[in-house]
Amino acid sequence: MLKPYIVVEWNDTETDAKGWLAVHNFVKGYTGGGTRMHPTVTREEVERLAEAMAYKYVACESETTGGCKAGIAYDYKAPDAYAVLRRFLIAMMPYIDIGVSLGSDLGTKYEDVLKIFNEFGIDIPLTKSMKQNPNVLQGIKDFDELLTTKIDGLFLNDVVTGYGVAFSADEAWKFKNGKGGARVVIQGFGCVGASCALKMSQLGYKVVGISDAALLVTCEEGLDVQTLIDHKNMYGEMDKAFFEPHYDVRPNTEWLDIDCDILIPSALEDVIHISNAKSVKASLIVEAANIPLSSEGDEIIRQRGIDVVNDFVANLGAIRFYDAVIFGLVKPNPQAVVDDIEKLCRKNTYHLFTQAKKQKKYQREVAYEIFKPTISDLPEYAVPSEALS
Ligand SMILES: NC(=O)c1ccc[n+]([C@@H]2O[C@H](COP(=O)([O-])OP(=O)(O)OC[C@H]3O[C@@H](n4cnc5c(N)ncnc54)[C@H](O)[C@@H]3O)[C@@H](O)[C@H]2O)c1
């Protein structure tokens, strides 16, 4: 098993914010992952997330990128959150400069990360050899252009992960011979939760419950997801003023009490744990968030025979988008990007469920075997040039 190759700790000079960069591995001198900001972030969490990224790049069929993650323990809603992110990224520049590609994650916005990079003369973090490769430079141009395109009224970058999760959920549910119009509960209504809810409703599922940082809204007949999206704020919080009169509003802590077939945690880590895992009513959990089950919670879910599409299988949409466009694996148009993610998420989910059934094992266990990262390269400046081609 690979260990985290680099872990860097940062202390802010102006607030009590603390942050970490964990590089799990480099592949061909390159590594990628998001930067999260939340008051509960810890070093251990960032290391676990970096490891999950390494598995995700394998599931993504990437031959060019290892996994890393950054995390800042700070309130993402604070007025100086952008300034804190900026100071963190400044401190990380030496790593970014050698092929650590940081994007956004929970609590940060990709446009903010790019704005800070641009201020320091970086477009998208690349290795030296990538900067000299005209195909990669064209891929970056295509990627930049795609960032401004929309699909179903939403920015492409904001739907790629959530749509992929929905395709994985649909594939798993069909594998289970689940009935049509199954009921779905989603925790989180940010980029991922909202777009996943939209695609699930387009695929004919009934989204009966959605929670955000402030509340839980439920409706047995299914929520009007489009209206909820049209009126959510920049923090992924729904606007009660647009709830229909027959909707039920409850504390967000009650999200596991809602009867459903499919549960999609799309917000924080470890939200299903030793004290609440027995309350899960769904027969399928699809992990849109990274590491949403604690290890004790996961053991209870496994023993209860609940099926799981784990995080790096379901939520690889954003990194596949990046990888496929930059390395020219897909035509640079929004529909082709979504089709490519659909194909990969369905293929991996089907493979995972088939193997788990055949081996009579829990899906997560099988996923950790199938998508195990095996490469741990040095940063590019230390790799002989022939090994990079
Ligand atoms: N954005 C991506 O492309 C991407 C890719 C892979 C994985 N993920 C993971 O998906 C998760 C969500 O990411 P995002 O980009 O949608 O974040 P986001 O910041 O856009 O949204 C987070 C959502 O979680 C909600 N939330 C916060 N605390 C909550 C609570 N206690 N109960 C219920 N909801 C709560 C917020 O209100 C918001 O709706 C994270 O775990 C992230 O690591 C994101």
The ligand as a Gaussian input file, in Angstrom:
#p B3LYP/6-31G(d) Opt

LIG

0 1
 N      -17.202000      19.593000      -6.898000
 C      -16.776000      18.464000      -7.440000
 O      -16.614000      18.357000      -8.673000
 C      -16.508000      17.286000      -6.569000
 C      -15.881000      16.166000      -7.138000
 C      -15.710000      15.017000      -6.364000
 C      -16.143000      15.008000      -5.050000
 N      -16.729000      16.115000      -4.515000
 C      -17.183000      16.037000      -3.114000
 O      -18.581000      16.287000      -3.072000
 C      -18.906000      16.947000      -1.841000
 C      -19.663000      18.225000      -2.142000
 O      -18.880000      19.058000      -2.999000
 P      -19.496000      20.339000      -3.717000
 O      -18.496000      20.760000      -4.722000
 O      -20.900000      20.062000      -4.126000
 O      -19.486000      21.366000      -2.504000
 P      -20.305000      22.722000      -2.385000
 O      -19.482000      23.574000      -1.484000
 O      -20.718000      23.242000      -3.716000
 O      -21.648000      22.265000      -1.619000
 C      -21.651000      21.691000      -0.339000
 C      -23.095000      21.447000       0.047000
 O      -23.131000      20.764000       1.304000
 C      -24.090000      21.414000       2.115000
 N      -23.819000      21.143000       3.527000
 C      -22.828000      21.624000       4.321000
 N      -22.987000      21.133000       5.566000
 C      -24.078000      20.330000       5.539000
 C      -24.761000      19.571000       6.523000
 N      -24.340000      19.507000       7.774000
 N      -25.873000      18.866000       6.156000
 C      -26.323000      18.918000       4.866000
 N      -25.710000      19.632000       3.901000
 C      -24.606000      20.327000       4.245000
 C      -24.000000      22.877000       1.737000
 O      -25.134000      23.610000       2.145000
 C      -23.918000      22.727000       0.215000
 O      -25.205000      22.518000      -0.313000
 C      -17.562000      17.113000      -1.117000
 O      -17.366000      16.010000      -0.277000
 C      -16.540000      17.068000      -2.229000
 O      -15.283000      16.632000      -1.766000
 C      -16.909000      17.240000      -5.244000

